[in-house]
Amino acid sequence: MALKKNNPSGITGQGAHLIALIMLFLIGAIVGSFFAANISGVGSAYIEQFLLSSGTSSFLGIAQSMCLELVLMLLVFISAFFSFGLILAPLALSLKGFMLSMLVSIFVKTYGLAGYAVSLALIMLGGFMSVTCLMLVALQAMSLAHQRAALGRGRRVFIDRAYFLSSGICLALTLLSAVLNCYVTPLVGRMVVSLS
């Protein structure tokens, strides 16, 4: 007779992974906002360069933005193939929370109330799309990494085409959000800063 494990919360599998991902994203966001608030002079040069790069963004600016999003997405994607993906996927999401929160905090710290409008444009246009896509792929990757860790060494975990397809769609949407961040957000930021 097999004994049932006592789980009073009723949270299992992907629900627990989702809660862990959200918590680590929020921890990264809190650390990012504290970092931006407590370090003097952080990011002001970046904001000036960011706001000047609207519309006429060079290929290099877009490539840098896409490169960062691509690295995070690839870290999360690859984490499904290894047991340590249980740690790698949440860390990548926490890093995304840190970077996004730090950028928003820098805008608010530098421009006050006008910084909220720029931050809203940043979050609504590209940030929401990229965070959602990264969260979806991280959730799938953590589930696969958890299966791999539970089965132990030498056992194979079947990764179906749905994981590859959903990861590809999420990657395309994430890269689109990087383009939006390069072109649209600086335009909104310049308009808001010029009005204040």
Disulfide bonds with the S-S distance in Angstrom:
none
